[in-house]
């Protein structure tokens, strides 16, 4: 075998390894994207719930402050 063919085999092996890792990374990113989407939905729902309760809490605090004064 020629030296050129040796290099070609090494390079092809490296390219195959990189392709495999890129595919794995792509799948991982897709999973991360799906997880983030779920998290975003959950945190948005929680934030809406918290905002709703915050207004009630502010009203109670204001009423207590008026009673104290």
Biopython code that builds the backbone (N, CA, C, O; Angstrom):
import numpy as np
from Bio.PDB.StructureBuilder import StructureBuilder

atoms = [
    (1, "UNK", "N", (0.826, -1.189, 0.000)),
    (1, "UNK", "CA", (0.000, 0.000, 0.000)),
    (1, "UNK", "C", (0.869, 1.250, 0.000)),
    (1, "UNK", "O", (1.959, 1.295, 0.569)),
    (2, "UNK", "N", (0.353, 2.210, -0.636)),
    (2, "UNK", "CA", (1.115, 3.458, -0.689)),
    (2, "UNK", "C", (0.842, 4.297, 0.555)),
    (2, "UNK", "O", (-0.146, 4.108, 1.265)),
    (3, "UNK", "N", (1.710, 5.181, 0.773)),
    (3, "UNK", "CA", (1.562, 6.092, 1.927)),
    (3, "UNK", "C", (0.273, 6.908, 1.792)),
    (3, "UNK", "O", (-0.399, 7.197, 2.783)),
    (4, "UNK", "N", (-0.055, 7.268, 0.571)),
    (4, "UNK", "CA", (-1.282, 8.019, 0.317)),
    (4, "UNK", "C", (-2.506, 7.217, 0.782)),
    (4, "UNK", "O", (-3.398, 7.775, 1.420)),
    (5, "UNK", "N", (-2.555, 5.944, 0.476)),
    (5, "UNK", "CA", (-3.681, 5.090, 0.884)),
    (5, "UNK", "C", (-3.742, 4.951, 2.401)),
    (5, "UNK", "O", (-4.831, 4.894, 2.972)),
    (6, "UNK", "N", (-2.597, 4.897, 3.054)),
    (6, "UNK", "CA", (-2.564, 4.844, 4.514)),
    (6, "UNK", "C", (-3.205, 6.104, 5.110)),
    (6, "UNK", "O", (-4.034, 6.029, 6.017)),
    (7, "UNK", "N", (-2.803, 7.251, 4.580)),
    (7, "UNK", "CA", (-3.380, 8.508, 5.058)),
    (7, "UNK", "C", (-4.881, 8.559, 4.769)),
    (7, "UNK", "O", (-5.669, 9.018, 5.596)),
    (8, "UNK", "N", (-5.258, 8.087, 3.602)),
    (8, "UNK", "CA", (-6.668, 8.109, 3.218)),
    (8, "UNK", "C", (-7.500, 7.255, 4.180)),
    (8, "UNK", "O", (-8.591, 7.660, 4.581)),
    (9, "UNK", "N", (-6.992, 6.082, 4.548)),
    (9, "UNK", "CA", (-7.711, 5.232, 5.507)),
    (9, "UNK", "C", (-7.833, 5.914, 6.867)),
    (9, "UNK", "O", (-8.901, 5.905, 7.478)),
    (10, "UNK", "N", (-6.735, 6.505, 7.337)),
    (10, "UNK", "CA", (-6.753, 7.209, 8.624)),
    (10, "UNK", "C", (-7.759, 8.356, 8.602)),
    (10, "UNK", "O", (-8.545, 8.538, 9.532)),
    (11, "UNK", "N", (-7.712, 9.118, 7.523)),
    (11, "UNK", "CA", (-8.613, 10.267, 7.405)),
    (11, "UNK", "C", (-10.065, 9.798, 7.339)),
    (11, "UNK", "O", (-10.932, 10.388, 7.983)),
    (12, "UNK", "N", (-10.336, 8.765, 6.584)),
    (12, "UNK", "CA", (-11.703, 8.249, 6.485)),
    (12, "UNK", "C", (-12.202, 7.731, 7.833)),
    (12, "UNK", "O", (-13.364, 7.927, 8.188)),
    (13, "UNK", "N", (-11.318, 7.068, 8.581)),
    (13, "UNK", "CA", (-11.687, 6.606, 9.922)),
    (13, "UNK", "C", (-12.041, 7.786, 10.813)),
    (13, "UNK", "O", (-13.034, 7.757, 11.540)),
    (14, "UNK", "N", (-11.218, 8.819, 10.748)),
    (14, "UNK", "CA", (-11.473, 10.019, 11.550)),
    (14, "UNK", "C", (-12.780, 10.687, 11.145)),
    (14, "UNK", "O", (-13.547, 11.137, 11.996)),
    (15, "UNK", "N", (-13.029, 10.750, 9.842)),
    (15, "UNK", "CA", (-14.277, 11.353, 9.371)),
    (15, "UNK", "C", (-15.489, 10.549, 9.826)),
    (15, "UNK", "O", (-16.507, 11.124, 10.212)),
    (16, "UNK", "N", (-15.386, 9.241, 9.783)),
    (16, "UNK", "CA", (-16.492, 8.395, 10.250)),
    (16, "UNK", "C", (-16.744, 8.603, 11.735)),
    (16, "UNK", "O", (-17.893, 8.660, 12.174)),
    (17, "UNK", "N", (-15.674, 8.717, 12.503)),
    (17, "UNK", "CA", (-15.801, 8.963, 13.939)),
    (17, "UNK", "C", (-16.483, 10.305, 14.180)),
    (17, "UNK", "O", (-17.383, 10.412, 15.013)),
    (18, "UNK", "N", (-16.049, 11.325, 13.448)),
    (18, "UNK", "CA", (-16.666, 12.648, 13.602)),
    (18, "UNK", "C", (-18.137, 12.620, 13.206)),
    (18, "UNK", "O", (-18.973, 13.228, 13.873)),
    (19, "UNK", "N", (-18.451, 11.925, 12.137)),
    (19, "UNK", "CA", (-19.840, 11.835, 11.688)),
    (19, "UNK", "C", (-20.704, 11.164, 12.753)),
    (19, "UNK", "O", (-21.826, 11.598, 13.014)),
    (20, "UNK", "N", (-20.186, 10.121, 13.354)),
    (20, "UNK", "CA", (-20.916, 9.435, 14.422)),
    (20, "UNK", "C", (-21.148, 10.371, 15.602)),
    (20, "UNK", "O", (-22.246, 10.423, 16.156)),
    (21, "UNK", "N", (-20.116, 11.104, 15.981)),
    (21, "UNK", "CA", (-20.241, 12.025, 17.119)),
    (21, "UNK", "C", (-21.187, 13.176, 16.800)),
    (21, "UNK", "O", (-21.932, 13.624, 17.672)),
    (22, "UNK", "N", (-21.166, 13.655, 15.567)),
    (22, "UNK", "CA", (-22.085, 14.721, 15.169)),
    (22, "UNK", "C", (-23.525, 14.219, 15.220)),
    (22, "UNK", "O", (-24.414, 14.938, 15.677)),
    (23, "UNK", "N", (-23.761, 13.008, 14.763)),
    (23, "UNK", "CA", (-25.107, 12.430, 14.820)),
    (23, "UNK", "C", (-25.570, 12.305, 16.263)),
    (23, "UNK", "O", (-26.715, 12.616, 16.590)),
    (24, "UNK", "N", (-24.661, 11.844, 17.126)),
    (24, "UNK", "CA", (-24.981, 11.707, 18.541)),
    (24, "UNK", "C", (-25.291, 13.077, 19.150)),
    (24, "UNK", "O", (-26.245, 13.219, 19.916)),
    (25, "UNK", "N", (-24.492, 14.069, 18.810)),
    (25, "UNK", "CA", (-24.702, 15.431, 19.307)),
    (25, "UNK", "C", (-26.037, 15.976, 18.819)),
    (25, "UNK", "O", (-26.759, 16.628, 19.574)),
    (26, "UNK", "N", (-26.364, 15.715, 17.571)),
    (26, "UNK", "CA", (-27.629, 16.179, 16.993)),
    (26, "UNK", "C", (-28.810, 15.590, 17.768)),
    (26, "UNK", "O", (-29.760, 16.302, 18.095)),
    (27, "UNK", "N", (-28.748, 14.314, 18.054)),
    (27, "UNK", "CA", (-29.821, 13.666, 18.816)),
    (27, "UNK", "C", (-29.908, 14.252, 20.224)),
    (27, "UNK", "O", (-30.998, 14.477, 20.751)),
    (28, "UNK", "N", (-28.750, 14.494, 20.821)),
    (28, "UNK", "CA", (-28.728, 15.097, 22.161)),
    (28, "UNK", "C", (-29.330, 16.487, 22.160)),
    (28, "UNK", "O", (-30.062, 16.849, 23.081)),
    (29, "UNK", "N", (-29.028, 17.268, 21.137)),
    (29, "UNK", "CA", (-29.586, 18.621, 21.041)),
    (29, "UNK", "C", (-31.100, 18.566, 20.839)),
    (29, "UNK", "O", (-31.830, 19.395, 21.382)),
    (30, "UNK", "N", (-31.559, 17.615, 20.079)),
    (30, "UNK", "CA", (-33.003, 17.472, 19.881)),
    (30, "UNK", "C", (-33.675, 17.140, 21.215)),
    (30, "UNK", "O", (-34.736, 17.678, 21.532)),
    (31, "UNK", "N", (-33.054, 16.255, 21.988)),
    (31, "UNK", "CA", (-33.592, 15.931, 23.311)),
    (31, "UNK", "C", (-33.575, 17.137, 24.230)),
    (31, "UNK", "O", (-34.521, 17.365, 24.984)),
    (32, "UNK", "N", (-32.505, 17.906, 24.169)),
    (32, "UNK", "CA", (-32.410, 19.119, 24.977)),
    (32, "UNK", "C", (-33.483, 20.129, 24.562)),
    (32, "UNK", "O", (-34.096, 20.774, 25.412)),
    (33, "UNK", "N", (-33.700, 20.259, 23.286)),
    (33, "UNK", "CA", (-34.722, 21.174, 22.776)),
    (33, "UNK", "C", (-36.106, 20.767, 23.293)),
    (33, "UNK", "O", (-36.880, 21.618, 23.732)),
    (34, "UNK", "N", (-36.412, 19.481, 23.242)),
    (34, "UNK", "CA", (-37.700, 19.000, 23.733)),
    (34, "UNK", "C", (-37.836, 19.230, 25.235)),
    (34, "UNK", "O", (-38.895, 19.640, 25.710)),
    (35, "UNK", "N", (-36.770, 18.968, 25.977)),
    (35, "UNK", "CA", (-36.793, 19.177, 27.423)),
    (35, "UNK", "C", (-36.985, 20.650, 27.748)),
    (35, "UNK", "O", (-37.750, 20.994, 28.649)),
    (36, "UNK", "N", (-36.294, 21.521, 27.019)),
    (36, "UNK", "CA", (-36.429, 22.951, 27.279)),
    (36, "UNK", "C", (-37.844, 23.421, 26.978)),
    (36, "UNK", "O", (-38.391, 24.257, 27.697)),
    (37, "UNK", "N", (-38.435, 22.889, 25.921)),
    (37, "UNK", "CA", (-39.798, 23.266, 25.564)),
    (37, "UNK", "C", (-40.755, 22.899, 26.697)),
    (37, "UNK", "O", (-41.627, 23.691, 27.055)),
    (38, "UNK", "N", (-40.595, 21.701, 27.261)),
    (38, "UNK", "CA", (-41.425, 21.288, 28.394)),
    (38, "UNK", "C", (-41.188, 22.193, 29.594)),
    (38, "UNK", "O", (-42.133, 22.617, 30.259)),
    (39, "UNK", "N", (-39.909, 22.490, 29.869)),
    (39, "UNK", "CA", (-39.574, 23.365, 30.980)),
    (39, "UNK", "C", (-40.199, 24.743, 30.777)),
    (39, "UNK", "O", (-40.760, 25.317, 31.711)),
    (40, "UNK", "N", (-40.102, 25.269, 29.569)),
    (40, "UNK", "CA", (-40.657, 26.587, 29.270)),
    (40, "UNK", "C", (-42.163, 26.611, 29.541)),
    (40, "UNK", "O", (-42.673, 27.569, 30.122)),
    (41, "UNK", "N", (-42.864, 25.576, 29.126)),
    (41, "UNK", "CA", (-44.303, 25.505, 29.363)),
    (41, "UNK", "C", (-44.598, 25.464, 30.866)),
    (41, "UNK", "O", (-45.492, 26.157, 31.352)),
    (42, "UNK", "N", (-43.834, 24.642, 31.593)),
    (42, "UNK", "CA", (-44.050, 24.526, 33.036)),
    (42, "UNK", "C", (-43.735, 25.818, 33.770)),
    (42, "UNK", "O", (-44.495, 26.239, 34.642)),
    (43, "UNK", "N", (-42.615, 26.452, 33.422)),
    (43, "UNK", "CA", (-42.221, 27.665, 34.130)),
    (43, "UNK", "C", (-43.166, 28.813, 33.787)),
    (43, "UNK", "O", (-43.438, 29.658, 34.639)),
    (44, "UNK", "N", (-43.666, 28.857, 32.565)),
    (44, "UNK", "CA", (-44.632, 29.887, 32.182)),
    (44, "UNK", "C", (-45.914, 29.729, 32.989)),
    (44, "UNK", "O", (-46.482, 30.712, 33.464)),
    (45, "UNK", "N", (-46.362, 28.499, 33.139)),
    (45, "UNK", "CA", (-47.561, 28.229, 33.938)),
    (45, "UNK", "C", (-47.323, 28.625, 35.401)),
    (45, "UNK", "O", (-48.189, 29.232, 36.032)),
    (46, "UNK", "N", (-46.156, 28.282, 35.932)),
    (46, "UNK", "CA", (-45.829, 28.630, 37.317)),
    (46, "UNK", "C", (-45.757, 30.149, 37.498)),
    (46, "UNK", "O", (-46.233, 30.682, 38.501)),
    (47, "UNK", "N", (-45.168, 30.831, 36.537)),
    (47, "UNK", "CA", (-45.054, 32.287, 36.634)),
    (47, "UNK", "C", (-46.434, 32.943, 36.625)),
    (47, "UNK", "O", (-46.672, 33.896, 37.367)),
    (48, "UNK", "N", (-47.330, 32.445, 35.802)),
    (48, "UNK", "CA", (-48.691, 32.980, 35.777)),
    (48, "UNK", "C", (-49.375, 32.739, 37.123)),
    (48, "UNK", "O", (-50.046, 33.623, 37.655)),
    (49, "UNK", "N", (-49.201, 31.542, 37.663)),
    (49, "UNK", "CA", (-49.773, 31.211, 38.965)),
    (49, "UNK", "C", (-49.198, 32.119, 40.049)),
    (49, "UNK", "O", (-49.938, 32.646, 40.879)),
    (50, "UNK", "N", (-47.878, 32.302, 40.040)),
    (50, "UNK", "CA", (-47.221, 33.151, 41.038)),
    (50, "UNK", "C", (-47.686, 34.597, 40.936)),
    (50, "UNK", "O", (-47.927, 35.249, 41.952)),
    (51, "UNK", "N", (-47.810, 35.094, 39.728)),
    (51, "UNK", "CA", (-48.257, 36.480, 39.528)),
    (51, "UNK", "C", (-49.661, 36.667, 40.069)),
    (51, "UNK", "O", (-49.975, 37.694, 40.670)),
    (52, "UNK", "N", (-50.495, 35.676, 39.852)),
    (52, "UNK", "CA", (-51.867, 35.728, 40.360)),
    (52, "UNK", "C", (-51.864, 35.772, 41.891)),
    (52, "UNK", "O", (-52.591, 36.561, 42.494)),
    (53, "UNK", "N", (-51.059, 34.937, 42.500)),
    (53, "UNK", "CA", (-50.993, 34.876, 43.965)),
    (53, "UNK", "C", (-50.294, 36.098, 44.544)),
    (53, "UNK", "O", (-50.594, 36.507, 45.666)),
    (54, "UNK", "N", (-49.362, 36.687, 43.792)),
    (54, "UNK", "CA", (-48.633, 37.859, 44.264)),
    (54, "UNK", "C", (-49.599, 39.021, 44.488)),
    (54, "UNK", "O", (-49.503, 39.736, 45.486)),
    (55, "UNK", "N", (-50.523, 39.200, 43.558)),
    (55, "UNK", "CA", (-51.502, 40.284, 43.692)),
    (55, "UNK", "C", (-52.337, 40.078, 44.956)),
    (55, "UNK", "O", (-52.587, 41.027, 45.698)),
    (56, "UNK", "N", (-52.766, 38.838, 45.201)),
    (56, "UNK", "CA", (-53.529, 38.540, 46.417)),
    (56, "UNK", "C", (-52.683, 38.816, 47.656)),
    (56, "UNK", "O", (-53.173, 39.372, 48.639)),
    (57, "UNK", "N", (-51.446, 38.435, 47.606)),
    (57, "UNK", "CA", (-50.525, 38.634, 48.728)),
    (57, "UNK", "C", (-50.331, 40.127, 49.001)),
    (57, "UNK", "O", (-50.334, 40.559, 50.153)),
    (58, "UNK", "N", (-50.161, 40.907, 47.935)),
    (58, "UNK", "CA", (-50.006, 42.353, 48.079)),
    (58, "UNK", "C", (-51.234, 42.964, 48.745)),
    (58, "UNK", "O", (-51.108, 43.840, 49.601)),
    (59, "UNK", "N", (-52.409, 42.509, 48.358)),
    (59, "UNK", "CA", (-53.652, 43.024, 48.969)),
    (59, "UNK", "C", (-53.696, 42.708, 50.460)),
    (59, "UNK", "O", (-54.065, 43.558, 51.270)),
    (60, "UNK", "N", (-53.321, 41.491, 50.817)),
    (60, "UNK", "CA", (-53.326, 41.103, 52.240)),
    (60, "UNK", "C", (-52.307, 41.928, 53.021)),
    (60, "UNK", "O", (-52.595, 42.380, 54.129)),
    (61, "UNK", "N", (-51.128, 42.125, 52.457)),
    (61, "UNK", "CA", (-50.114, 42.932, 53.122)),
    (61, "UNK", "C", (-50.592, 44.369, 53.312)),
    (61, "UNK", "O", (-50.414, 44.960, 54.377)),
    (62, "UNK", "N", (-51.186, 44.908, 52.288)),
    (62, "UNK", "CA", (-51.681, 46.278, 52.375)),
    (62, "UNK", "C", (-52.744, 46.401, 53.455)),
    (62, "UNK", "O", (-52.751, 47.369, 54.216)),
    (63, "UNK", "N", (-53.637, 45.429, 53.525)),
    (63, "UNK", "CA", (-54.685, 45.439, 54.557)),
    (63, "UNK", "C", (-54.077, 45.337, 55.938)),
    (63, "UNK", "O", (-54.522, 46.020, 56.860)),
    (64, "UNK", "N", (-53.057, 44.486, 56.102)),
    (64, "UNK", "CA", (-52.388, 44.347, 57.406)),
    (64, "UNK", "C", (-51.671, 45.645, 57.784)),
    (64, "UNK", "O", (-51.705, 46.062, 58.942)),
    (65, "UNK", "N", (-51.029, 46.278, 56.814)),
    (65, "UNK", "CA", (-50.318, 47.537, 57.092)),
    (65, "UNK", "C", (-51.301, 48.625, 57.540)),
    (65, "UNK", "O", (-50.995, 49.418, 58.430)),
    (66, "UNK", "N", (-52.462, 48.652, 56.923)),
    (66, "UNK", "CA", (-53.483, 49.642, 57.307)),
    (66, "UNK", "C", (-53.952, 49.389, 58.735)),
    (66, "UNK", "O", (-54.185, 50.334, 59.489)),
    (67, "UNK", "N", (-54.090, 48.119, 59.109)),
    (67, "UNK", "CA", (-54.541, 47.780, 60.475)),
    (67, "UNK", "C", (-53.481, 48.172, 61.492)),
    (67, "UNK", "O", (-53.818, 48.616, 62.590)),
    (68, "UNK", "N", (-52.225, 48.019, 61.154)),
    (68, "UNK", "CA", (-51.132, 48.319, 62.076)),
    (68, "UNK", "C", (-51.028, 49.819, 62.301)),
    (68, "UNK", "O", (-50.705, 50.250, 63.408)),
    (69, "UNK", "N", (-51.291, 50.612, 61.295)),
    (69, "UNK", "CA", (-51.158, 52.080, 61.413)),
    (69, "UNK", "C", (-52.277, 52.643, 62.157)),
    (69, "UNK", "O", (-52.338, 53.856, 62.357)),
]
sb = StructureBuilder()
sb.init_structure("model")
sb.init_model(0)
sb.init_chain("A")
sb.init_seg("    ")
for serial, (resi, resn, name, xyz) in enumerate(atoms, 1):
    if name == "N":
        sb.init_residue(resn, " ", resi, " ")
    sb.init_atom(name, np.array(xyz, "f"), 0.0, 1.0, " ", f" {name:<3s}", serial, name[0])
structure = sb.get_structure()
